[in-house]
């Protein structure tokens, strides 16, 4: 079976290449990476070939989409060196995107008689109040403010007021002038402990959080006129008040320029209600970087795939859970290269997890896997491993240990095998190597470690009937859980 290859010059009709050899093309976790196409040099549209879209159509399976990055001329043929459609997203810099910013990176805001106040930020808590032994007048004020880059439009500020302030002092929040720091628009006042939310008007890129004296002159002898604010979350992208994968992806795809011809409908972004906080992309991030980080945090496939849209094949962002059930199965006659496991290091039946509790104390919990599917339990030879995670509770540490042990009952398939047709899915239906894609599991039978499953992270297609694979050894779900824990500790 052979592939066909088409070129789509900008502003011109697409045409098919006359191939001199089967194309080689690769994909990684983010989708199409690169391709090499050896063909007869086309006589049409030679002036519009560089950066033109190129599509590889296997007899079965998904179309590979990319762009022509270079054209070489070995042996009288044309060698098209192509970058995959995922590379398009490496050309788009959407700017700083503070979807949910929990960092407390403020400048001091000095108002009337600011020297009478003391301010500090420690352990995620903002403390502001009148210093003992100082004299204040009504409406004296001081606090903090923060400015985001021009073009940022803040959505909302959520926080917890951790104490009920003294009657003589108030907490105030407002949008701020990005040059002077003075309040702009609504100035909200908070006097009750609890959770609060302040919504910004359109066009705000800076905000102010301060305390104000609300009494006649006084000189306190102790520190009792203060406010403490914690759990502060700044939602800094207007129109994205809830930070979920679909909401962020829909916002990012709207920033892809029209000339790239992406489908931006979001039709292939599956629901995911989990909230990701914090989440901030810096100005140097490309959209490709954003997708990689989201995939890491949610253990999802986030990739660029070819989809039929608007009567033509176009790249689209796909988001879906990684299915732990194998999509393909392979027997020894269809495999070249050794499949290895992780050895004893990949096996355990018990785990000790160290964590830091809310009081800052280091604790640990021991968890034992009681599954009959655990190899070490089968042979009666226990093995404990240890791990350290950020601030957590006993239940969180226990859940993490149980999830980790579930991945260590059997050795995972690892290695870089070559797959040769024919192979099948788990129902026995025939699959050709061109239908193998990344972020799917594959099952290998009768290997040196028995039957083993591996997650495909990279595929190099050698035409339609052969494919070189790279298999992961880490669990995406566990890596995502750890990444979330670390982000919440930031």
N, C-alpha and C positions, 0 to 999 in steps of 0.2 A: 504494500500500500504506500502511496506517495502523497506528499504534501503539495499544495499549491501556494504560491506567494504572489501577493498583489501590492502594487505601489499606488499611493493616493496623493499625487502632487497637489499642492494648494492651488485652487482655482482651475483645476483640470480634471478630466475624467480619469478614473483609475484604470490601470492596465495590469495584465498578468506577466510575470517574468518567465522567461524560458530558462529552466534550471539546468545547471551542469552537474549538480550533486544535491543530495537531500540536505535541507537546511539544518543547522544546529542552533538550538535556542534554549534559553534557560529561564527559570523563574525562581524567585526566593519568597520569603514570607510576605513581602509586599506586592508580589505579582511579577509580571514580566521584567527581566533584568537586561539581557543582551542577546544578540543573535548574529550569526554569520551565514550569509546567503551567497553562494557561488552561482553565477548565472551568465548568460550571454548579455553583453552590454546593450541596454535598451537604446533604441534609436529615437524614442519619443521623450519630449520634455526634459532633456538633459540639463537645462538651465534651472529646473525646479526639483531636483532630486535630493540635495542635501537638506535635511530636516523634514523631508516629506514623510508622511505616515506610511508604514509598511505593515502588512498583515500576513501571517502565516496560518494557513488553513489545513490542519490535519484531516484525514478522512473521517475520524471520529474525535470528539473532545473539543475543548475550547479553542477559540482562535487566539493566537498570540499577536499582540499589538505593540508596535514600537515606532521609532523614527530612524531614518538613515543618518548616521553620524559621520560616516566616512565612506569613500569609495576607492578601492585599490584595484590594481590590474595585474593579477598574477597569471602568467601563461596565456595571455590573450583573452581571459575572462574578466568579468567584473566581480569583485568581492565586496558585497555590501556589509559594512560593519554597523550594527544597529544597537541602539539603546532602547530598553523596554518602556512601555507606557508608564510604569511606576516612576521612571526617571523624570517624566514631565512634572511630577509633584515636587521634585528636587529643584525645579526652576521657579517655584512660587514661594515668595516670602510674605506671609500675611501680616507681619508686624507683631508687636507685643500684644499678647492676648491673656490678660489676667482673668480667666473664667472664674476661678475662685482662689483668691489670694489670702492666705492666712499668715503671711510674714508680717512682722510688726516693724517694718523699716520706715520710721517716721523722722521728720525734722521737728524740732521744738517750735511751738508757736507761742510767741511772746506778746501778750496783750497788756492791758493796764495793770501796773503794779505786779508784773510777772515775777519779780524777785521774791514775793511773799509766798510763792508756791514751790512745792517740791514735786518732782515727777520722776517716775522710773518705769522701766519695762523689764520684767524678769519672769521666767517660767511661763510665758504666754499670757501674762497678766499686765495690764496697764494700770498704774497707780498714780493718781493725781490728787493733790490736796494742799491745804494751807499749812505752812510750816509752823510749828510751835514757836511762840515768842515773837511772831510777826504781826503787824497790824494791817488789816484789810478794810477796804471800803466796799459799799454795795457796787456791784457790777465789775469789780476787779476780776481778771480772768487770765488763764494760761492753759496750754494744752499741747497737742501735737497736730501736725497736718502732713498730708502726702500728696504729691503730684505725679500723675501718670503721663506717659508720652502724649504729645499732641495727636489727636485723632481718636484717642480712647474715649469711650462714652460709658460712664459708670451706670450700673443697673441698681444695685442695692447694697446696703451694709447691714449685716446681721451680727448681733453680739449679745452677751449676757452681762447684765449689771449684777455684780456679785454681792453687793451690799445695798442696804437701804440707807442712802446718804443722810447726813445731818441736815436739819431743816435749813441751815444757813448756806448750803452749797448745792449746786445743780450740775448735772451732766448735760452738755449740749452737743448736737451733731448737725452739720450742715455741709452742703457743697461749698467749695472755696474758690476764690479767684486764683488761677494757677500762677500768678505773678506775685500778688500781695499776700495771699493766704486769708484774706478777709472773707467773712461769710457771704454767700450768694444765695438768694432765694430763701426757702423755708429754713428756719432755725428751730430744730426740735429739742424739747427739754424732757429729761427723764429723771424721775425721782423715786421710782419703785424698783426693787430688785426683781430680776427675772429676765426672760428672753425678749429682745426687741428687734425691730427692723426699721430701717430708714430707707426710703425710696428716693432716688435721684431724678431730677428732671433731665430731659434730653440735652446733650451737649456738655455734660459735666465731666471734667477730667481730673479734678482734685477734690479733696474733702478735708474737713476739720473736725476734730473731736477734742473738746475742751471742758474745763470746769469754770463756773462763774459763781462769785459770792453773791448771796441773796439776803443780805442783812445789813444793819447799821454797823458802824465801825466796831471791830472786835479784835482782841489779842489773845488767842487760845494758848493755854499752858501745856496742852498735850495735842497729839496728832489724832483729832477726832472729826475733822471736817475734810473728808476725802471720798473719792469714788474709786472703785476697782472694776475694771472691765476685762472680761475673758471671752474665750471662744469667738474671737472676732473673725468674720469672713467677709471679704470684700468681693462682690460679684461685679466684675469690671468689663463685661461685654454686654452691651445693651441688646435686649431681645433674647438673651440666653440666661434666664433666671434659675434654671435647674440644670445642673451639670451632669448630663448623661451622655453616653456615647452617641446616640442618634442626634441629640441636640447640638453637640459639638461638631459632628461630621456635617450636618446640614449647614451649619454656619461656615465651616471651612470650605465646603464645595462651592459655596456662593462666591468665594474669592478666586476660584480658578478662572483664568481669562478665557474669553469666548473662543479665541483662535485655537485653543487646545481641543475644542469640540468634545468635552466631557459631557456625559449625561449627568446633570445635577439635580435630577428629580428626587433622589433619595429612595428610589423604588427597591433597591437591593440592600438597604440598611435595615436589618431586622430589629424588632423592639428589644430594648434593654433598659429596664427602669432603674438599675443600680446607679446611685449617685457617686461621682468621683470628686472627692474634695481632699486636699487642695488640688488645683490644676492651673498651672501658669506656663505659657509658652513665651519664651524670650524673643526679642526682635530678630535674632539670628536663626531662629527655627525656620526650616522649610516645612511645607505641608507634609512632605514625606516623613520628617522627624516627628511631627505631631501624630501621624498615624502609628508610627512605631511605638511611641510612648503609650498611646491609648491601648494598643494591642497588648503591650506588656502589663498594663494595669488591669485589664479585664480578661486576659486569657482568651481573646477572641481572634478569629481571622479578620484582619482588616487589610484589604488588598485591592488592587486595581484589576478588573476583569473586563473582557470584551463582552458587550451586551448589545442585543438588537434594540435600537432606539431611534425613533424618528425615521424609520425606513432604511437605516444603515447601521453598521456595526460601529459602536463607539465605546471608549473606555468609561467605566463607571466604578465608583467606590462601593465595595461589597463589605458588609459587616455581618458576621454570623458566629455563633458559638463554635468552638472546636469540638467536633463529635468524637468522643473517646472510642466509639465502635469503629473497627477497621473498615475502610472503604474498599480495600483490595486485599487479595491473598496471593501468595507466591509459593511455588514448590521448587525444589532444588533444580529441576531441569530448566527453569526459567530464570535462574539466578547465577551471576558470575561475581566472584569476590566473596570474601568471608564476612559472615554475620557474627558479631561478637556481642557479649553482654558486658555488664559492668563488674562481674566477679563478685566476691564477697562484699566489696564496698557498696554494691547496689542493693544489698539485702539487709533487712533488720526486722525484728519482731517486737522491739521495745525502744522507747525514746524518752530522754530527759530533756525538757525544754526550760531554759532559763529565761526569765522575763523580769521587767521592772514594774512594780505595782504603782497605784496612784500616789502612794506615799513616798515613792522614790526608793523603795527597798527591793533588793534583788531576791527573787524567789524562783522556785522551780517546781515542775510537776512531772511525774512519771506516768507514762501511758504504755500499755501493752496491747498489741494487736492479737485478737483472739480468733481471727479468721482461719478456717481450715485450709484456705488456699495459700497460706503463708508457707513458703518452702522450708524455712528454718524451723517452724513448728512441726512440720511434717517429719523432719529428720531428728527432732528433739535437741537441737543445738541453738540455744538463744544467743542473740547479739543485740546489745544496746548501742544506740548512737545518741549524740547530744547536739543541741542547737541553741542558739541565742536569738531572741526576737526583740524588737523594741517594746516600748511601754504597752502593757496588755493586762488582761485579767486571767484568772485561772481557766475560765471557760474558753477564752480565745486561744490560750496556749494549748489547751487540750484538743480543741478542734484542729489546730494546726498540726499537732503531733499525729492525730488520727488520719488526717489527709496525707501527710508525708509517709506514714507507714503503709497506707493503702497502695502507694506507688512502689513500695519496696518488698512486695511479697514475692515477685518473680523478677528475673533479670530482664531489662528492656533490650530490645534489638538496637544495636548500634553499628556504625560502619558506613561504608560508601559503596554499596553493591550496584552492579549493573543489572537491569531488568530487561529480559528478552521475551518477546511475545511467544506463546500466549500466556496471559494471566487471567484471573477471574475476580469478581466481587464475592462476598461471602455467600451469596445465593447460588454461585456457580456460573453466572452469566459471564460471557467472555468480555474482557477488557483489553484494549491494546495499550502499550506504554504511552502513546500520545495522550491518553485520557488520564494519566497520573498527574496529580497537581499537589502543590504544597499545602501544608497545614491540614493534611489528612493522615490518618494512621494506616499502616500497612502491616499485614500479618505474614510472617515467614514460617513455613512448616519445615520440619525435619532438619533444623540447623544443629550446630554443635551444642547449642544451649536449649535444644528442644523447640517448641513452638513459642515464638516471641513476637511482640508488637512493637513497632517503632513509629515515631512521628516524623513525617517528611518535612524538612525545612528548605531544601533546595532540590531542583530537578534540572538536569541537562538533557534535553531531548535530542537524540541522534536520529533525525527523521521521525517516522511514525512508529517504528517497531522496536526501538531500543531507547533506554533512558538510564542515565546515571543518577543515583539518589544520594543525598546526605541526610542522615537520620539524627535526630536530637536525642539527648539523653536526659535532659531536664524536663520536669513537668511544668507546662505553661501555667496551669492553675496555681501551683505552689509559688512559682516565681511571681505571679501577679499578686498573690496574697502578701508576700513579703514586701513587694514594692509599695503596696498600699500602706502597710504598717509603717514603713520608713517615711513615706510622704506625710502621714499624719503626725509623725514625731517632729517634722521640720518646723 
